[in-house]
Amino acid sequence: MKRSEVKEYNGQKGKPAYIIFDNKIYDVTDSKLWKDGVHMNRHKAGEDMTDFISMAPHGENLLERDNIRFIGNLEEDKQKEDKKLKYRRLYSKFHPHPIFIHFPMGILYFGAFMLLLYLFTGNISFESASYYALIVGTVSIFPTVITGFISWWLNYGMTMTNVFRNKIVFSSILIVISLILVIIRSYYLPPQSMNQLVKIIYIGGYFLCIPVLSFVAYNGGKITWPS
């Protein structure tokens, strides 16, 4: 079967759903991960999934289970050049976004914990640690977001789904909150000079970063491990 023929098996209108991996054709019609020939609201049956499966956490072994059936080898034909291919392969070697995402998560979680210890103990060293963590955590958000957009462009063609919309919206909210917090805390030196209202806004905003950041990470997990 040729590549152009595989495209006809897209899982739509009662047709079987076929995909290509490593020049092999697989029937994913009965797979719960390919409902109506669509996977993760992004990948469509009839396409070559070689690069995407190679980068996915489940790998090739998924094709040996989940009601996926081997059909046969793909007949050789001339493929259209993928202009993103070399960038996608370079990205798959280093995975910059999954690396960078751990920095704001770990640092801001740590900072919130330090701030909590300060509130319980009154030890100013804990508050100072939370301030420095806030600065570093805020700075680390930017490469995380940038590499996230690169990943979205390379791997998902900037297809807008609820998951990506949530990540973009709440990442933007996180940036705004964290920048405001840095400005507030940097203005009030020492922190004891804050009045009660500013202190409530600062502390509340700091702890608000945690659920916002967690929600962004949760949606990232839904991309990697779709339900």
Contacts in CASP RR format, 6 or more apart in sequence:
PFRMAT RR
TARGET T0000
AUTHOR 0000-0000-0000
METHOD contacts of the structure
MODEL  1
MKRSEVKEYNGQKGKPAYIIFDNKIYDVTDSKLWKDGVHMNRHKAGEDMT
DFISMAPHGENLLERDNIRFIGNLEEDKQKEDKKLKYRRLYSKFHPHPIF
IHFPMGILYFGAFMLLLYLFTGNISFESASYYALIVGTVSIFPTVITGFI
SWWLNYGMTMTNVFRNKIVFSSILIVISLILVIIRSYYLPPQSMNQLVKI
IYIGGYFLCIPVLSFVAYNGGKITWPS
1 25 0 8 1.000
1 71 0 8 1.000
1 72 0 8 1.000
1 74 0 8 1.000
1 75 0 8 1.000
2 74 0 8 1.000
2 75 0 8 1.000
2 77 0 8 1.000
3 20 0 8 1.000
3 48 0 8 1.000
3 74 0 8 1.000
3 75 0 8 1.000
3 77 0 8 1.000
3 79 0 8 1.000
4 77 0 8 1.000
6 18 0 8 1.000
6 19 0 8 1.000
6 20 0 8 1.000
6 25 0 8 1.000
6 46 0 8 1.000
6 74 0 8 1.000
7 46 0 8 1.000
7 47 0 8 1.000
8 15 0 8 1.000
8 46 0 8 1.000
9 15 0 8 1.000
9 16 0 8 1.000
9 17 0 8 1.000
9 18 0 8 1.000
9 45 0 8 1.000
9 46 0 8 1.000
10 17 0 8 1.000
10 37 0 8 1.000
10 44 0 8 1.000
10 45 0 8 1.000
10 46 0 8 1.000
11 17 0 8 1.000
11 29 0 8 1.000
11 36 0 8 1.000
11 37 0 8 1.000
11 45 0 8 1.000
12 36 0 8 1.000
12 37 0 8 1.000
16 27 0 8 1.000
16 29 0 8 1.000
17 27 0 8 1.000
17 28 0 8 1.000
17 29 0 8 1.000
17 31 0 8 1.000
17 34 0 8 1.000
17 36 0 8 1.000
17 37 0 8 1.000
17 45 0 8 1.000
17 46 0 8 1.000
18 25 0 8 1.000
18 26 0 8 1.000
18 27 0 8 1.000
18 28 0 8 1.000
18 45 0 8 1.000
18 46 0 8 1.000
18 71 0 8 1.000
19 25 0 8 1.000
19 26 0 8 1.000
19 28 0 8 1.000
19 34 0 8 1.000
19 43 0 8 1.000
19 45 0 8 1.000
19 46 0 8 1.000
19 47 0 8 1.000
19 48 0 8 1.000
19 49 0 8 1.000
20 26 0 8 1.000
20 46 0 8 1.000
20 47 0 8 1.000
20 48 0 8 1.000
20 49 0 8 1.000
20 50 0 8 1.000
20 74 0 8 1.000
21 48 0 8 1.000
21 49 0 8 1.000
21 50 0 8 1.000
21 53 0 8 1.000
21 60 0 8 1.000
21 63 0 8 1.000
22 50 0 8 1.000
22 60 0 8 1.000
23 50 0 8 1.000
23 73 0 8 1.000
23 74 0 8 1.000
24 70 0 8 1.000
24 71 0 8 1.000
24 72 0 8 1.000
24 73 0 8 1.000
24 74 0 8 1.000
25 70 0 8 1.000
25 71 0 8 1.000
25 72 0 8 1.000
25 73 0 8 1.000
25 74 0 8 1.000
26 63 0 8 1.000
26 68 0 8 1.000
26 69 0 8 1.000
26 70 0 8 1.000
26 71 0 8 1.000
27 68 0 8 1.000
27 69 0 8 1.000
27 70 0 8 1.000
27 71 0 8 1.000
28 34 0 8 1.000
28 37 0 8 1.000
28 39 0 8 1.000
28 45 0 8 1.000
28 68 0 8 1.000
29 37 0 8 1.000
30 67 0 8 1.000
30 68 0 8 1.000
30 69 0 8 1.000
31 66 0 8 1.000
31 67 0 8 1.000
31 68 0 8 1.000
32 66 0 8 1.000
32 67 0 8 1.000
33 39 0 8 1.000
33 62 0 8 1.000
33 66 0 8 1.000
33 226 0 8 1.000
34 45 0 8 1.000
37 44 0 8 1.000
37 45 0 8 1.000
38 44 0 8 1.000
38 45 0 8 1.000
39 226 0 8 1.000
40 161 0 8 1.000
40 223 0 8 1.000
40 226 0 8 1.000
41 159 0 8 1.000
41 161 0 8 1.000
41 162 0 8 1.000
41 163 0 8 1.000
42 156 0 8 1.000
42 159 0 8 1.000
42 161 0 8 1.000
43 49 0 8 1.000
43 52 0 8 1.000
51 85 0 8 1.000
51 88 0 8 1.000
51 89 0 8 1.000
51 92 0 8 1.000
52 155 0 8 1.000
53 59 0 8 1.000
53 60 0 8 1.000
53 62 0 8 1.000
53 63 0 8 1.000
54 60 0 8 1.000
54 92 0 8 1.000
55 88 0 8 1.000
55 91 0 8 1.000
55 92 0 8 1.000
55 155 0 8 1.000
56 62 0 8 1.000
56 224 0 8 1.000
57 224 0 8 1.000
57 225 0 8 1.000
62 68 0 8 1.000
63 70 0 8 1.000
82 88 0 8 1.000
84 154 0 8 1.000
87 154 0 8 1.000
88 154 0 8 1.000
88 155 0 8 1.000
91 150 0 8 1.000
91 151 0 8 1.000
91 154 0 8 1.000
91 155 0 8 1.000
96 143 0 8 1.000
96 147 0 8 1.000
96 150 0 8 1.000
96 151 0 8 1.000
97 144 0 8 1.000
97 147 0 8 1.000
97 148 0 8 1.000
97 150 0 8 1.000
97 151 0 8 1.000
100 140 0 8 1.000
100 143 0 8 1.000
100 144 0 8 1.000
100 147 0 8 1.000
101 144 0 8 1.000
101 217 0 8 1.000
103 137 0 8 1.000
103 140 0 8 1.000
103 144 0 8 1.000
104 137 0 8 1.000
104 138 0 8 1.000
104 140 0 8 1.000
104 141 0 8 1.000
104 144 0 8 1.000
104 174 0 8 1.000
104 213 0 8 1.000
105 213 0 8 1.000
105 217 0 8 1.000
107 133 0 8 1.000
107 136 0 8 1.000
107 137 0 8 1.000
107 140 0 8 1.000
108 133 0 8 1.000
108 134 0 8 1.000
108 137 0 8 1.000
108 178 0 8 1.000
108 209 0 8 1.000
108 210 0 8 1.000
108 213 0 8 1.000
109 210 0 8 1.000
109 213 0 8 1.000
110 133 0 8 1.000
111 129 0 8 1.000
111 130 0 8 1.000
111 133 0 8 1.000
111 134 0 8 1.000
111 206 0 8 1.000
112 130 0 8 1.000
112 206 0 8 1.000
112 207 0 8 1.000
112 209 0 8 1.000
112 210 0 8 1.000
114 126 0 8 1.000
114 127 0 8 1.000
114 129 0 8 1.000
114 130 0 8 1.000
114 133 0 8 1.000
115 126 0 8 1.000
115 127 0 8 1.000
115 130 0 8 1.000
115 203 0 8 1.000
115 206 0 8 1.000
115 207 0 8 1.000
117 123 0 8 1.000
117 126 0 8 1.000
118 124 0 8 1.000
118 126 0 8 1.000
118 127 0 8 1.000
118 130 0 8 1.000
119 203 0 8 1.000
124 190 0 8 1.000
124 191 0 8 1.000
127 191 0 8 1.000
130 206 0 8 1.000
131 185 0 8 1.000
131 191 0 8 1.000
134 178 0 8 1.000
134 181 0 8 1.000
134 182 0 8 1.000
134 185 0 8 1.000
134 206 0 8 1.000
135 182 0 8 1.000
137 178 0 8 1.000
138 175 0 8 1.000
138 178 0 8 1.000
138 179 0 8 1.000
138 181 0 8 1.000
138 182 0 8 1.000
141 171 0 8 1.000
141 174 0 8 1.000
141 175 0 8 1.000
141 178 0 8 1.000
142 175 0 8 1.000
144 171 0 8 1.000
145 171 0 8 1.000
145 175 0 8 1.000
152 158 0 8 1.000
152 164 0 8 1.000
156 164 0 8 1.000
163 219 0 8 1.000
163 220 0 8 1.000
163 222 0 8 1.000
163 223 0 8 1.000
164 219 0 8 1.000
166 215 0 8 1.000
166 216 0 8 1.000
166 219 0 8 1.000
167 216 0 8 1.000
167 219 0 8 1.000
167 220 0 8 1.000
170 212 0 8 1.000
170 215 0 8 1.000
170 216 0 8 1.000
170 219 0 8 1.000
171 216 0 8 1.000
173 212 0 8 1.000
174 209 0 8 1.000
174 212 0 8 1.000
174 213 0 8 1.000
174 216 0 8 1.000
177 205 0 8 1.000
177 208 0 8 1.000
177 209 0 8 1.000
177 212 0 8 1.000
178 209 0 8 1.000
181 202 0 8 1.000
181 205 0 8 1.000
181 206 0 8 1.000
181 209 0 8 1.000
184 194 0 8 1.000
184 198 0 8 1.000
184 201 0 8 1.000
184 202 0 8 1.000
185 191 0 8 1.000
185 202 0 8 1.000
188 194 0 8 1.000
188 198 0 8 1.000
194 202 0 8 1.000
END
